[in-house]
Amino acid sequence: MYRCTIIGLTDDARTPVLAQTEVRELIGSNNVFSGGKRHHELVASLLPEDAVWIDITVPLSHVFKQYAEHDEIVIFASGDPLFYGFAATVQRECPDCEMIVIPSFNSLQMLAHKLCLPYAEMRCVSLTGRPWDAFDEALIRGERMIGILTDRNKTPQLICQRMLDYGYDNYRIYVGEHLGNNELERVREYEEGMEFAMPNCMIALQTEQRPRRFGLPEAEFSLLNGRTKMITKMPIRLATLAALELGRRCVMWDVGFCTGSISIEARLQFPHLSITAFECREEGRELMSQNSRRFGVPGINAIIADFMECDLTSLNRPDAVFIGGHGGRLGEMVTRIHSVLADGGCIVFNSVSEASREQFVAAADKEGMTCTNCGTIVIDNNNPITILRAE
């Protein structure tokens, strides 16, 4: 175990933290230091002549191997090291490390300060080397103010385009570049066609509330060849989501999504969910794209393939699965789902006949699952639908 002090810097050699007597004394009394290339440039003139510098580069395992050779290290990081920063990495890689953190403002705080925006309720998300999940969730929830950390792949231009693709034109966007650097710092309101220097970050301010609907009318969906019977009707859809108990689930699979109505409604009502939807018909690709954009629901992972032939090993294990189509292989499908289902997970199936109800119950019983009848619903002149859940 070693002891480390992590000092957060802004992007300027005159960063206030370096003027603190405590920090100056700390640097003067140590000889092992670490940080990125830019951090080294900022502090090089302050380091003792015999200083040892450990570059933070990938693979990080090599960096932490070097750390383990020393008793005490001073690490330089950006902004607040505990805000999507290197301090969390140290805690993960060396949980027994004795740590002290001396922070500067993080980039989103600095951007809010430049704009004079109270940011106590800002929803912060990082897209720096991360997937879209947290950002998509913030959009769907209708967060009033979203702070966004970007990278060279998820740029302000790409982020804004994603918002527009899913109908989120109800935000004003501000971008801060080189925040903390007195010479290069710039803050602008986003306009299409602008280019931005790295590093940068964004704040999205809501201009009006976008309605977040509960229960999507099936008439508003693009349908498979216009067939109105090839979609789960709204009352049954909502009862199905209730049977899945999605408020306490993390990963949902929708097998045989057709129009995508179950996945879209689930993601809209429970934006925290990771949803993967399977459909064997190629038409499903465009249907999911059209409908998810129409209702403002990004982030559904749609797989166009026969579920029974798919390689499932790379996917997160689901704790909730809806079977919307089984191609006459219901029993085999239940067996396959059960083999990857997370502990405590459930499978929900909407039965339209006594035969399919018996098949599902028998398949669940074979796998040692407990089957529950969650109710039967009749809509207009359609056949009764029985909602079954196996746990």
FENFENBEL-V960295 format. One record per residue. RES is the residue in three letters. NEAR is the number of other C-alpha atoms within 10 Angstrom. Layout:
BEGIN
res->{RES/RES}
near->{NEAR/NEAR}
END
This chain:
BEGIN
res->{MET/TYR/ARG/CYS/THR/ILE/ILE/GLY/LEU/THR/ASP/ASP/ALA/ARG/THR/PRO/VAL/LEU/ALA/GLN/THR/GLU/VAL/ARG/GLU/LEU/ILE/GLY/SER/ASN/ASN/VAL/PHE/SER/GLY/GLY/LYS/ARG/HIS/HIS/GLU/LEU/VAL/ALA/SER/LEU/LEU/PRO/GLU/ASP/ALA/VAL/TRP/ILE/ASP/ILE/THR/VAL/PRO/LEU/SER/HIS/VAL/PHE/LYS/GLN/TYR/ALA/GLU/HIS/ASP/GLU/ILE/VAL/ILE/PHE/ALA/SER/GLY/ASP/PRO/LEU/PHE/TYR/GLY/PHE/ALA/ALA/THR/VAL/GLN/ARG/GLU/CYS/PRO/ASP/CYS/GLU/MET/ILE/VAL/ILE/PRO/SER/PHE/ASN/SER/LEU/GLN/MET/LEU/ALA/HIS/LYS/LEU/CYS/LEU/PRO/TYR/ALA/GLU/MET/ARG/CYS/VAL/SER/LEU/THR/GLY/ARG/PRO/TRP/ASP/ALA/PHE/ASP/GLU/ALA/LEU/ILE/ARG/GLY/GLU/ARG/MET/ILE/GLY/ILE/LEU/THR/ASP/ARG/ASN/LYS/THR/PRO/GLN/LEU/ILE/CYS/GLN/ARG/MET/LEU/ASP/TYR/GLY/TYR/ASP/ASN/TYR/ARG/ILE/TYR/VAL/GLY/GLU/HIS/LEU/GLY/ASN/ASN/GLU/LEU/GLU/ARG/VAL/ARG/GLU/TYR/GLU/GLU/GLY/MET/GLU/PHE/ALA/MET/PRO/ASN/CYS/MET/ILE/ALA/LEU/GLN/THR/GLU/GLN/ARG/PRO/ARG/ARG/PHE/GLY/LEU/PRO/GLU/ALA/GLU/PHE/SER/LEU/LEU/ASN/GLY/ARG/THR/LYS/MET/ILE/THR/LYS/MET/PRO/ILE/ARG/LEU/ALA/THR/LEU/ALA/ALA/LEU/GLU/LEU/GLY/ARG/ARG/CYS/VAL/MET/TRP/ASP/VAL/GLY/PHE/CYS/THR/GLY/SER/ILE/SER/ILE/GLU/ALA/ARG/LEU/GLN/PHE/PRO/HIS/LEU/SER/ILE/THR/ALA/PHE/GLU/CYS/ARG/GLU/GLU/GLY/ARG/GLU/LEU/MET/SER/GLN/ASN/SER/ARG/ARG/PHE/GLY/VAL/PRO/GLY/ILE/ASN/ALA/ILE/ILE/ALA/ASP/PHE/MET/GLU/CYS/ASP/LEU/THR/SER/LEU/ASN/ARG/PRO/ASP/ALA/VAL/PHE/ILE/GLY/GLY/HIS/GLY/GLY/ARG/LEU/GLY/GLU/MET/VAL/THR/ARG/ILE/HIS/SER/VAL/LEU/ALA/ASP/GLY/GLY/CYS/ILE/VAL/PHE/ASN/SER/VAL/SER/GLU/ALA/SER/ARG/GLU/GLN/PHE/VAL/ALA/ALA/ALA/ASP/LYS/GLU/GLY/MET/THR/CYS/THR/ASN/CYS/GLY/THR/ILE/VAL/ILE/ASP/ASN/ASN/ASN/PRO/ILE/THR/ILE/LEU/ARG/ALA/GLU}
near->{14/15/16/22/19/25/23/26/27/26/21/19/19/15/17/11/19/20/11/11/10/11/15/14/10/13/20/13/11/16/17/21/22/20/22/16/12/14/22/19/12/18/17/14/10/12/19/14/10/9/14/14/18/19/17/19/12/8/8/13/11/11/15/15/10/12/21/15/10/13/11/19/23/19/24/25/25/25/25/23/24/19/17/17/15/20/23/14/14/16/14/11/13/15/12/12/16/13/15/13/15/18/20/22/19/21/27/25/19/18/26/18/13/13/14/9/14/11/17/7/10/20/17/19/20/19/20/16/12/14/12/17/18/17/23/22/21/19/21/23/17/18/16/17/24/24/25/24/23/22/17/13/11/17/22/25/15/12/18/19/15/16/19/15/15/21/15/19/15/16/19/15/19/20/20/27/20/21/27/24/15/13/10/12/14/18/17/14/13/19/12/9/7/10/11/18/13/14/16/24/26/27/26/22/18/19/12/12/12/16/9/13/11/11/15/19/12/18/11/10/21/21/22/17/8/9/9/14/11/14/21/20/18/19/14/19/21/19/16/25/20/13/23/26/13/20/14/11/18/16/21/26/24/25/25/24/31/26/27/30/26/26/27/26/22/26/24/24/19/19/23/21/22/18/23/21/24/25/24/19/14/12/15/23/19/13/20/26/18/16/20/25/19/15/19/22/23/24/21/20/14/20/19/18/15/15/20/16/7/11/8/13/8/6/10/17/19/24/22/27/26/24/20/21/20/17/11/9/11/17/17/13/20/24/15/14/22/23/11/16/20/15/11/9/20/25/26/25/26/25/21/15/12/9/9/16/18/12/16/24/21/16/20/21/13/12/14/12/17/12/19/14/14/16/13/15/14/12/12/6/6/10/12/15/18/21/21/22/24/25/20}
END
